[in-house]
């Protein structure tokens, strides 16, 4: 017998290039949606449940990402949103989100655009918004974990998903 049997604790936490197939992810996600649907009465409750599941994942993604990358703590709203739009999005979905825009009407509202959102790829349009609440929950978890209190909502607009990030007033005051 080999005396150098390695356990899971001997393996480094450093990032390895691992990918999950789209079909495997789609299957697990559909099971999550079915599980949430079996426990609710209305569609709004489904969005809430999926957002809650995503929130916990977002907190863990931020923790894992900051441990692996030894990244600095972002101090401004634009920096943290760019971090989410590029680095985190690429880690989760294989490519960065399409665009980040500031609202013209509200100073505490930002938009993240994704035209080929992986979670909604095989979902019909009426349900795509509800299922995108999962990603909105992930974004919310990441931002709350980084002490940028906000509310995130997913909206389908012109064949692309828009994630509306509305920051709390204390976050906006901290910026000025």
C-alpha positions in Angstrom: 0.0 0.0 0.0 1.1 3.5 -0.7 1.7 5.4 2.5 1.1 8.7 0.9 -2.7 8.5 0.5 -4.0 12.1 0.1 -7.2 13.2 1.7 -9.4 16.1 0.6 -7.7 18.3 3.2 -4.3 17.8 1.6 -5.4 19.4 -1.7 -4.8 23.1 -2.1 -7.7 25.6 -2.4 -5.9 27.4 -5.2 -8.0 27.7 -8.3 -7.9 24.9 -10.8 -9.4 25.1 -14.3 -12.6 23.2 -13.8 -15.8 23.5 -15.8 -19.2 22.1 -15.3 -21.1 21.1 -18.4 -24.1 23.1 -19.3 -26.3 20.0 -19.3 -25.3 19.1 -15.8 -25.8 22.6 -14.5 -29.2 22.8 -16.3 -30.3 19.6 -14.7 -29.3 20.7 -11.2 -30.9 24.1 -11.7 -34.2 22.6 -13.0 -34.3 20.3 -9.9 -33.8 23.4 -7.7 -36.6 25.2 -9.5 -38.9 22.1 -9.2 -38.1 21.8 -5.5 -38.9 25.5 -4.9 -42.1 25.2 -7.0 -43.3 22.3 -4.9 -43.2 24.4 -1.8 -44.9 27.6 -2.9 -48.3 28.9 -4.0 -47.6 31.9 -6.2 -45.0 32.8 -8.8 -43.7 35.7 -6.7 -42.8 33.2 -4.0 -40.7 31.2 -6.5 -38.7 34.3 -7.3 -38.2 34.9 -3.6 -37.1 31.3 -3.0 -34.6 31.3 -5.9 -33.2 34.7 -4.8 -32.7 33.3 -1.3 -30.8 30.3 -2.7 -28.7 32.5 -4.9 -28.0 34.9 -2.0 -26.2 32.2 0.0 -24.2 31.2 -3.0 -23.2 34.8 -3.6 -21.8 35.1 -0.1 -19.8 31.9 -0.6 -18.6 33.0 -4.0 -17.3 36.3 -2.6 -15.6 34.5 0.3 -14.0 31.9 -2.0 -13.0 34.5 -4.6 -11.3 36.8 -2.1 -9.4 33.8 -0.6 -8.2 32.5 -3.9 -7.4 35.8 -5.6 -6.2 37.7 -2.5 -8.1 40.7 -4.0 -8.3 44.0 -2.3 -11.6 45.2 -0.8 -13.4 47.4 -3.3 -14.4 50.7 -1.8 -16.6 52.3 -4.5 -19.8 51.2 -6.0 -18.4 51.3 -9.6 -15.4 49.2 -8.6 -17.5 46.5 -6.9 -20.0 46.4 -9.8 -17.1 46.1 -12.3 -15.7 43.3 -10.2 -19.1 41.5 -10.3 -19.6 42.2 -14.1 -16.2 41.0 -15.2 -14.3 38.7 -12.7 -17.2 37.0 -10.9 -19.4 36.8 -14.0 -16.6 35.1 -15.9 -16.0 32.7 -13.1 -19.7 31.8 -12.8 -20.9 32.0 -16.4 -17.7 31.6 -18.5 -17.7 35.2 -19.9 -18.2 38.7 -18.5 -21.6 40.4 -18.6 -22.2 42.7 -21.6 -22.5 46.1 -20.0 -22.8 48.1 -16.8 -24.8 51.4 -16.8 -25.7 54.0 -14.3 -29.4 55.0 -14.2 -30.1 58.5 -15.5 -33.1 58.9 -13.1 -31.8 57.6 -9.8 -28.3 58.0 -8.4 -28.5 54.8 -6.5 -29.5 52.5 -9.4 -27.3 50.6 -11.7 -27.9 48.1 -14.5 -26.0 45.0 -15.5 -26.9 43.7 -18.9 -26.4 40.1 -20.2 -27.7 39.1 -23.6 -26.9 35.4 -23.4 -27.6 34.7 -19.8 -26.8 31.0 -19.2 -29.5 30.4 -16.6 -32.2 31.5 -18.9 -30.9 29.8 -22.0 -33.4 26.9 -22.1 -36.3 28.6 -20.3 -39.3 30.1 -22.0 -39.8 33.9 -21.8 -42.5 34.1 -19.2 -40.5 32.1 -16.7 -37.1 33.5 -17.5 -37.5 36.5 -15.3 -38.5 34.3 -12.4 -35.5 32.0 -12.8 -33.1 34.9 -13.3 -34.0 35.8 -9.7 -31.5 33.1 -8.7 -28.7 35.2 -10.4 -30.1 38.4 -8.8 -29.8 36.6 -5.5 -26.1 35.7 -6.2 -25.4 39.4 -7.1 -27.2 40.5 -3.9 -25.2 38.1 -1.8 -21.9 39.2 -3.2 -22.7 42.9 -2.8 -24.1 42.5 0.7 -21.1 40.4 1.7 -18.9 43.2 0.5 -20.9 45.7 2.7 -22.7 47.3 -0.2 -26.3 46.9 1.0 -28.7 46.7 -2.0 -31.7 45.2 -3.6 -31.3 43.3 -7.0 -34.1 42.6 -9.4 -34.0 40.7 -12.7 -36.0 42.0 -15.7 -36.2 40.7 -19.2 -35.9 43.5 -21.7 -35.5 43.2 -25.5 -34.2 39.7 -25.5 -31.6 40.4 -22.8 -31.6 40.1 -19.1 -31.2 43.3 -17.0 -30.2 43.1 -13.4 -31.3 46.3 -11.6 -29.1 47.0 -8.6 -30.6 49.5 -6.2 -28.2 50.5 -3.4 -29.3 51.6 0.1 -29.1 55.3 0.8 -26.3 54.7 3.4 -24.1 53.2 0.6 -24.7 56.2 -1.7 -23.9 58.6 1.2 -20.7 56.7 1.9 -19.7 57.4 -1.7 -19.8 61.2 -1.4 
